[in-house]
Structure formats: C-alpha cells, structure tokens
Amino acid sequence: MVQTFPSVAIVILNYNGAHHLEQFLPSVMSTTYTNKRIIVADNASTDNSIQFLKEKFPAVELIFNDKNYGFAGGYNQCLKKVEADYYVLLNSDVEVTPGWVEPVIALMEERTNVAACQPKLLAFANKNLFEYAGGCGGWIDTLGYPFSRGRVFDICETDRGQYDEAEEIFWATGAAMFVKAKVFRELGGFDPFFFAHQEEIDLCWRMQLEGYKVMACPQSTVYHVGGGTLPLGERKVFLNFRNNLVMLYKNLAVSQRLLRIPFRMLLDWVSAFKALVNNDTPFLIGVCKAHWAFTKWIFSKKSANLFPNKVDGSLTGVYNGSVVWKYFIRGKKTFAEIVDKSSKV
C-alpha cells in the first residue's frame, strides 16, 4: 500500500525582497517533504523580484496581489487561491533545513486538534541563539505582552536544548507558521486591519477560543534574519502598540477589558515618557498615534459585536502575572525564570 502524505503549500509573502529570495529560497527548494508546493505570493513589489524568480526559479509558483496588503491582508488574499491541507507561512528571510517540514506535519497529524505549529526559530546571524520573532514558541502575559520560550523582551537566550520538548504554546511565530488550511479559512484568516505585527498572535488566540491548540515542535529548526520586512521606527511602534490593544479588546471578555486595557495603556504611557526622556521622538509619536487609532477603532464599526464566548480558562501559554514586573523590577531575564508550572491558566 502506498503511503500518502498531506498536501503542504509553503507560501512566501514577498514585497521588494529579491535579495532575500536570492539568498534563502535555495534552502526552501531543498525541502525533502514530497507532497509540497512552493509558492511566492507577491504584494505588488516594485523591485525586480518577479523577473528574478522567473529567470532563476521557474519551478516556483507565483501569485500576484494587486497592491501591498501587508502581512495580514497579503496572506489572506493569496491563500484564497491555494488549495492544500496545510499552509506554511514562511518569511522570505528564513533559512530552512532539508527535513524541517516532516516533524511538524507528523505532530499535527497525530494531534488532530492542533491548528497551528511552529519550528524552533534560531537567529541566522548567530545560530546558537533563539531568534526574537518566536524563539521556541510564543506566550503572553495577563496584560497582553508577548514573549517566548527563549526570548523575553530584548534578551535572546542561547539554545542549550532547554526547550526541546514539543509543548502547547499561546502563539506560533508568523515567520514560520504551519496552519491547517481548513481552520485558517474557518476563522477568516488574519485580521486585515492589523496590516503587520501581532496578527499571528490574534489568530492563535481566536483558534484557542474555538477549542483548537497551538504547539511548538523543536524537532524542526529554521534560522531567521529578522527585521527584514519593516525597518525600526515610528511605523513599527505604531503597529505593535495599536494592534496589541485591538487584540486585547477583541479577545478578552468584557469584564477583563475594563480592568486590563486601561492598565496596559498606562504602561504604554510609561514607555512613552521614557522615550521622551531619552529623546526617542519616533517611539513617542508611535505610541501617541497608536492610542488615538485604537480609540477611533473602538468607536468604529470594526469593533462592533466583538464579544468572545470563552475566556482565559480555555487557553494555554498564558502567564498569569506581569512579565514587565518580573523582567524590569525583579530582574528575571529568561523564560524559565519567569514562568513555572503554576503560571499556566
């Protein structure tokens, strides 16, 4: 009897990333999983990405978006055209290993309630360090601050095998995210309002509220450059702070919103004041614009009827405390120092 494998579509969203495609697409082409498609979805690039792909990688499938929809909208648009059992959303600045797909698909096939999964994410520039964008699986604290196994704020740990056990997590990194296509479609994909940043956390939160699980599979390893999509500055600060508040409003129960969101906004202003003292004007402006945009969003139609039916009791990967307090006040700099078994809710 011939063994059949689930179909996997590895989809790289590209915007003016010809230099990344030239460097990292060869590793993706070396993927050993048999039942796969490799697709580049272009977000209306203005560089030579398309010409380069047609000349150097004619076997790669191409999908064209009519404009730059960002990460969230870009994937939503292109994945409507892709039929597969699993989507792998892969950043263009990720180097993969030949057998990186097989362990993740095996895990997701074995545990059928797992809707999203990520490999171990290490830094391309220093392959002994966990990478900022997701480490070995994302968590979140009670005020909505994301962190991960191997990365807390700006501290990225050395990989010593300390997180080599496959575990349920809160969110899977968008840099290398495996997701069941049926669930992605069922939940409407990413929230396009986010454009970029934290849309994968929002999606994983919604998955969990619907009874699905999210996992990390350290038996698969990839290497991420990071920061290749959007430069540091006001725009990135704006998207991170705005999207985090929108995510909290969307997914928290009403009673939780009333307590957590005002306190979270207060901490945002503490960060803004620190930026003012340090003469970091882009950060300050980004936070101000984020809060104004969030306030407008609340009173818009976009925020209507957002009342989740389930609350934190159904979630995994939540630290029932403040990572800000542990990191900045208590001096706890690693995931293991902050999280213990009692912190799962």
N, C-alpha and C positions, 0 to 999 in steps of 0.2 A: 504494500500500500504506500502510495506516495504521500509524504508529509506536506501539508500546506501551511503556509505562514501568512499571518495577517498582512494586509497591504499597508505600506507606510509611505507617506509623502513627506519628504524633507523639503521644507519650504523656507527659502532665504528671502527676506524682505530687503530690497536694496533701494537706497537713494544716494546717488552720486558716490557709490562705493567701489568703483572699478579697482582701486588699489587693494582693497580688502579681498575682493573676489580673486584677483590675480594671486594673492598670497595664500589664501586659505581654501579656496574651492578645490584645489587638487586633493587635499586631505579628505574632503567630503566625497569626492569621486571615488576614493579608495575604500569607502564603506563596504563591508563584506556582506551585510544583510541582503538577501537575494530579492525579495518581493518589495522593491522600493522604486520610488520616482524621486528625482532630484529636480527641483523647480526653483527658479529665481523669479520672484514677483517684484516688478519694478514700479516704484512710486513716482513715476514721471521724472526720472533723472535727467539732468542737463549735462552730465559728463559723457564719457564715451563707453559707459557700462554695457549698453546693448550691442554696440559694434564689437566690443571686446569679446563678449560672450559668444556671439555668432561666429567669430573667427577662431577663437581658442577652445571653446567648449560647446560645439554644435549639438552634443548629446543632451545638454541641459534644456529642460522645458522652460519656456518663458511665458509669463503672464504680465499684462500691462494694465496698470491703473491710470486713469485719465488725469489724475493730479496727485499731489503728495498728501495723503490722508493721515500721515503719521503712523506710528506703530500699530495703534489700536484699529483705526479705520482701515489702514492699509491691509492688514491681515484679514479683517472682516470682508473686504471687497474681494480679495484674491481667492480666499478659501471657499467662497461660493462656487467657484469654478473647478474645485478639486475634489475628486471622489477618492476616498481611501478609508481604511478602518482607523488609522491613526495619523494625526498630523504631528510633525516635528517642526516646531518653530525655532529656527536657528539663526542667530545673528551672523552677519557677514564677516565679523572679526573673531570667529571661533575656529580653532584648530581641533579636529576630532581625531580619534584613534580608529583603526580599521573596524574593530569589533564593538564599537560604542553603542550600537542600536540593540543588539541581541539581548543583553541583560535586562534592559528596561522593558522591552516588549514582553519578555518572559515573565517578569514580575507583574506587569499589568494584565497579562493573560491569566496568570494564576490567581490574582486578587481582582476579581471582576468589578468590585465596587470602587477601584482606584480610577479616577477620571483624569488625573494629571500626575506627571512624574518628572523629575529632573535627574541628570547625572551629577557626579561630583564636578564642581566648577573650580578649576585652578587658574592661577594667573599665567598668561602666556610669557610674560617677561621674567617671571620667577616661578618655575613650575613646582616649587616646594610650598608655595603659599596659596591659601584659599583666595578666590577672587571676590571682589566686592559685591558683584551683582547677584550673588546667590549662594556662595560657599557650598555647603553640603546640605542645603535645604533651609527654606525660609520660615521664620517665626514672626510673631507680632506681640507687642505688649498691650496692656489694657487700655492705653491711650492711643494706640494705633501706630506706634513707632515700629517699623520693620527692622529685623536683624536676622542673622542666620547662623547656623552651625558653622563656625569658622570665621565669622565676621560680625563684629559689633561696632557700630558707627565706623570710624576710620581705621580700626585695628583689624588687620587680616592675620589670622594665625598661620603658623607653619603646619602643614599636613603631616602628622605623625601617625595616621591611621586611627585617630581618636574618634572619628565619626564614620567609620567604615561599616557600620551596621545600617541596613536598609530600615528606614523608620517613616512613620507618618509625620507629616510636617503641616504647616499652615499654608505656605505658598511655594510654588515652583518658579524658578527664575525664567523670565521671558527670553533670556539669552540662549537657552537650550531646553525648550519646554515640549515634552511629549504630552499629547492630549488626545483622548478618544474623540474622534470626529463627531460621533453621534451626540455626545454630551456638549461639545462646543456649539453645535447647531441648536440643540435643545435649549441652551441658555442664552442664545442670541449672540454668542461670541463675546468679544471685548466691548466695553462701553466706549463708543467712538468719541464721546465728549472728552475723554481723558487725553486723547491725541498721543501722548507718550508719557511714560513713567507711572508705575504702580497699577496699570491696568491688569497686569497678570495677578497681582495680589487681590484685587477686586473680583476677578473671575474665580480664583481659587476659593475665596470667601463664599461666593454665591454657590459654587459647587458643594462646599461643605454644608451650607444651609439646606441644600436639596438632598443631603444624605450621602453624597459621594466622599471619597477620601483622596488625599494628595500625599505623594510619597517622594522620598529621595532614594536613589539607587546608586550607592557609591561604587558598585562593581563596574560602572561605566564612568569614564573620565574624559573631560574635554578641557580645553585651555582657551581662556577668553582674554582678549586685549583690554576691552572695557573703555568706555568713554568715546567710542568711535562714532556714535550716531549723533550726539548733540554736545557741543562744547560747554564747558562750565560757564556760568554767568547768570544774569537775571532771568532769562527764559527758563533755564533748568530749575532754578529755585522756585520760580512761579509755578511750574507744572507740578513739582514734587509737593509743595505745600497745599496748593489748591486741590489736587487730586486726592491727597490723603484725607482732607476734610470731607470732600464729596463722598469718598469711600466709606468713611465712618457714618455719615448721615444715611447713606443708602442701606447699610447692612446692620447697623445697631437697632435694637428695639427702641421705641420712643423714650421710655424711661431712662435708658442708658445714654441716649443722645443728650438729654437735658443736663446730665452730670459731666459726661466725658468731653464733649465737644468744647464747651466754654473753657474748661481747664486746659485742654490741648491748645486752644487759641491763645491762652495766656502764656503758655510755654513758648509758643511761636513768637510772641512779642518779646519774651526774654531773649530769644535768639536774635531778634531784630535789633534790640537795644545793644547787645554785644557787638553786632555788626556795625552799628553806629559808632560805638566807642573805638572799634578797630578801623574805622573809615572804609568799611566794605559797603560802598553805596549800592552796587548791583544786588547784593544779598538783601539789604534793607528794602529796596524798591520791589524786589521779587516777592517778599513776604507781604508787603502792603497790597500789591496788586492781587496776590493770591486770596487774601481775606476779602477784598472787595468783590472779586469774581465769585467766590464761594457764597457771599451774601446775596448777590444778584441771582445766582443759581437756585438758592433756596426758594426765592420768590418767583421763580420762573416755572413754566410747565414741566421742565425737565425733572423737577424734584417732586412732582405730584404723585400721590399714591405709592410712595416708597415705604412700605411697612412690612418688613420681613416677618414671616410666620414663626421662625425659630430663633433662638438666642444662643448665647455662648456655650451652653451645656452640651451642644452637639458638635463643638469644634475641637480640633486637635492642633497643637502648636501655638497655643496662646500662653504667654507668660502673665500670670495673674498678679502683676505688680508693675512697677515703673522701671524700665531699662535705663531711663535718664538718671533716676536716683541711684541705681546700682553702679552705673558707669562713671558719672561725674562726681557724685558725692561719696559713694562707698569705695570707689577706685577699683571696681571689678571690671576687668578688661576683656575677658574671654567668655564665650558662650557657656562653658561648663561652670565657670564661677558664678554666673548669673542664674542659670536655670538648673533646677533639680526636679526630681520626680513629682514633688508636691506642687510644682508650678503648672502642671497640665490641668486644664479645665474642660 
